[in-house]
Each structure stands twice: as structure tokens, then as C-alpha cells.
Amino acid sequence: MQKNKRIVVKVGTKTIMSADRAPDHKMLKSLARQISSVSDGGTEVILVTSGAIGSGMSLLGIKKRPKDLAYLQAAAAIGQCHLMHLYSEYFHGHGYVIGQILLTQDDFNDKARFSNIKHTINTLLKHKAVPVINENDTVATEEIKCGDNDRLSSLVAVLCGADMLIILSDVDGLLDESGSLISIVRGIDKRISRLGGKSNCDLGSGGMATKLAAISTARKAGIRCVIANGRERDVIRRVIAQEALGTRFD
């Protein structure tokens, strides 16, 4: 098994939201437990989480994702606080504190900000704190947003020199034309890209296409990547142990 000194785990909105479109406390507790266990074993874990807008919509009683930017940013402002409160509570139960980092594309484009992000992440990890990263949806516009948290996770993975990027989704991995799981992808060619399709989620902005684009970025930096179902039992540990789970990009 290849040693993973540092990994980035990205979790999507649909993975951490329940059937009633509110944050799934059981799933958030599971994530905190799994990441804490991996951290106890000596692997540094950075969490990139979606769900701020979805959480805010739930608290505001909004059923359909707003199209108006101000409504989206308001939902994100409310939901981000709630989401971080839950993460903080559940990680604390395993002896870990979290550090929130909110980013936009400008932070990666500016050399000084880029360096500051890296130093902040390294300092948090040095003090056994779990960095929890999300796009700063309360201020992001089309001109400055990273685009989606799949892409954000790949940018973070490259920035911090991660060994592995694990993207947790609500599907088992990348499916071929017949709907069968593809276990290993050696390279993202035109055929693989076509399998991405489009997102049909009204809570988040991602989909398989954005995941493949993010993985392409990470693979260029030599980072091993996996897409797996976030609701699989102990999925993070099992992916790290190289069990036959999800789709691996080597």
C-alpha cells in the first residue's frame, strides 16, 4: 500500500444532505469519525466540503435552489455557520478542532494569497487541527468563483502537495455506457470525458463532468484520485487501503 502522508477529502452536497434536504447528522458524524481515525493513524486530512447553500436553504425553508445571486449568497452565509457548527461539534467528540478556510479563485491567482493559504493549512495540520475548506459563496461571483468544489478540491490538493484526492459522491464511481462501474481509469481521454454527462442536482453545482475535470488537474500534479460513494461504510479508510471501491485514477 502506498503511503499517504496527506490526503484531501471532498464531500458533495447530496452526500451530506438527508432525504428531507437538511444536513444529514449521521453522515456528518461518520465523516468526522472516519477523518479523525485516519488522522490518528498519522495521515494528514484536509476536508473540502460542499453543503453551505443546501444547509441555508433548509434553515430558510427554501425548497428549490434560488437563481438570484443575492439569495444564493444569503443561503450560503446562513448555511455555512450551521455546517461549521456541526462539523466542530462532531470532530470535537473525537478530540479534534477544525479550522475554517473560505476561498475564491482570486486566492489562487494571487501569489501572496496562494502562499498564505498554504502556510495556514500547514500550521493547522501541525497543531492537529482539521482544515475544513469551502468556496466563499457569500462573496463569490462568476468572475471570481472557483466554479465548484470538485475543482476547488483539486486546486487545494495541488497547493498543499497531497498524495491522494478522494471525491465522495452519491454514486459508486464512474459508470461506462452500459451503467457498469469502471474500477480503474489510466487516463482521461475523450471517451472517459463523454461519460461525465451533466449534473441533475438542484442543490449543488457539481456533477461527474466537474469531477473528471478536477481529477485531470490533480493527475497532472501526480496526485492519485478516487471517486467513491460517500455512504459506503468506512469509505475513507477502505479507499486508502486500496480496497476495490469506487473508481481509481492512476
N, C-alpha and C positions, 0 to 999 in steps of 0.2 A: 504494500500500500504506500502510495506516495505521501510524504509528509506535508501536511498543510499547516504552515505557521500562521497564516492569516487568510480568512475567507470573508466574502461578502455574501450575505443572505438577503435576497429581495423577496418581499411578500406582496402580492397583489390585493386590490380592494375586495374582489369577490371571494378571495381565500379567507379573509378575516372578517367578513360580514356574514351575519346569520340570515336565515330564510326570511325573517321579518325586517331585513335591511338595516339592522342595528349591529354594532360591533359584537362579534362572537366571543364572549368572555372565555369560553372553553378553549377556543383556538388560540387566543392571545396568551392564556396561561400555558398552553402547550408550547408555544414558541419560546416563551420566557424560560420554561423548564429545559427545553432542548438546548437553547443557546447557552444557558448557564452551565449545563452539563458539559458541553463541548469546551467552553471556556475553562472549566475546572480541569479539563484534560490537557490544557496548555496551548490550545489553539485560540488565537485572537479572532473575534467575530464582530463584524460591523453589520448592522441591520439597516436596510433601506426599506422603508415601509410606505405603502400607499394607505388610503383609507380616511384621510382627513376630511375630504369633501363628503364622502359617504357617511361618515360619522356625524358631520354637521347637519346633513340633510335629515338624518334620523332625529336629531335633537330638535330641529326646526319643524319637523312633521312634513317635510317635503318628500313626495313620493317619486317624482321624476326629476332627473338631473337638469338643473337650470341651464339655459343657453346664455343668459345675461351674465357678463363677466363679473359685475358687482355682486350678484347673488352667489356665484361660484366662490368668489373670494371671501364673502361673508360666511358661507358654509364652511370653508376651509379654516377660517380664523377660529370659529367655534369648535369644529371637529378636531382640529389639531390639539387644542388644550385637553379635550376629553381623551383623545387617543394616548397622549403622553402621560396623562394621569393613570390610565390603566396599565400601560407598559411599566411605569415607575413602580406601581403597587405590586405587580406580578414579578418583576425582576428582584425587587426588594425582598420578596419571600424566599429567594434563593441566595441572598447575600450580595446582590449586585445593585449598583446605582446606574442610571442611564444619563447620557448627555445628548441633548437635542441639538441637531445641526440642520438648519434650513438653507437651501441653496437655490441659485438660479444659474442659467448659462453664463451670465456675466462673471460669476465667481470662478469659472473655469477658464474664461478668456483673459482675465487679468492676472499677470504673473504674481503680483504680491498677494492677491486673494487666494490664488491657487496654492501658494506656499503656506499661507496661514491655515487653510483647510487641512493640509497635510500635517502640519505641526499640531493642530488641535486634535485631530484623530489620534496621532501617535501619543500625545500626552494623556488623552482619555484612556487609551488602552494600557499605557504604562501604569496608570493608577487603578487598573482592573474595573474601569467603567465601560459600559457598552455604548458605543456611539449609535444613536438612532437618527437616521437621516431621511429627510423628505424634501421634495421640491417646495420652495416658498410660494405656495399657491395664493397667499394673501396679497402678494405684490406682483407675481409673475404675469406678464402679458405675452402675446405671441412673439414679440421681439426679443424677449429675454428668457423665456422658459426653456428648460431642457427638452421638453416635448412629452415625456412620460417617464415614469420611474424605472422602467426597464432600461432605457437609455441612461438615466441618472446612475443606476447601479453599475453599469459598465464604466462610466466615467469615474466613479468612486473607486472601483476595483483597480483601474489603471493608475489612478492618482496615488493610491496607498500601497501599490505593489502586492496585491492579493495573489495567492496561489490558485484560488478557486472562486468562481461565482456560481452561486446556487439560486436559481429563479424558481420560487414556489408559486404554483398556479392552481387553478381549479380544474385542470386537465392533467392527464397522466404524463404528457410529454408531447413531442411532435408526432403527428399521425401521417401515414402515407395516403395515397389516393384511395385506397380501399378501407381506410379507417383503422389500420393496424399500427401499433406503436413502433416507431423506429428507435431502436435501442442505442445505436451509435451512429454519429454523423462525423465523417472525416473532413468534410469541407462544405461550406455553404455555397453551392453552385446555383444555377438558375432553377433547376428542378426543386431543390430544397426551399429556395426563396418563394416559389409559387405555392408551396404547401402552407405558407404563413396565413394566407387569406386575410380577412378583415375582422375587426373586433365587433361583437354584437352586445357589448356590455354598456349599459346606460349609467353605471356608477363610476367607472374608471375610463381612462383614455387608451389603455394598452390593448394588446392582442398578440397573437402568435407572431405576426409580422414584425412588431416592435421588438419582441424578444429575440428574433433571429438577427435583426439589425444590431441590437445591443451585444449579442454574443459575437457577431462578426468583429465588432470593435474590440472586445475583450480578447478574442483569439489572436488578433494581430499583435497583442502585447504578450502573448504566450500564456494567457490565463485559461485554465481548464474550466469548462462550463457545463452545467447540468440544468435541465428543466424537469421538474418533478411535481407531483401532486402534493400540495401543502397539507392535505388532510390524511396522508399516509402516516401510519404510526411511526414515531421516531424517525421521520423522514430525513432530517438533517444528519443525524449520526449514521444512518444507513447509506446515505449518499457519500459521505466522507469515507465510509468503509468500503466503498466501491461495490455495493450490492447492485444487482440487476434491477435498477429502479429508475424510471424516467428515461430521458434521452440525454446521452452524454455527447459532448462536442470536444473531440480530442485532436 
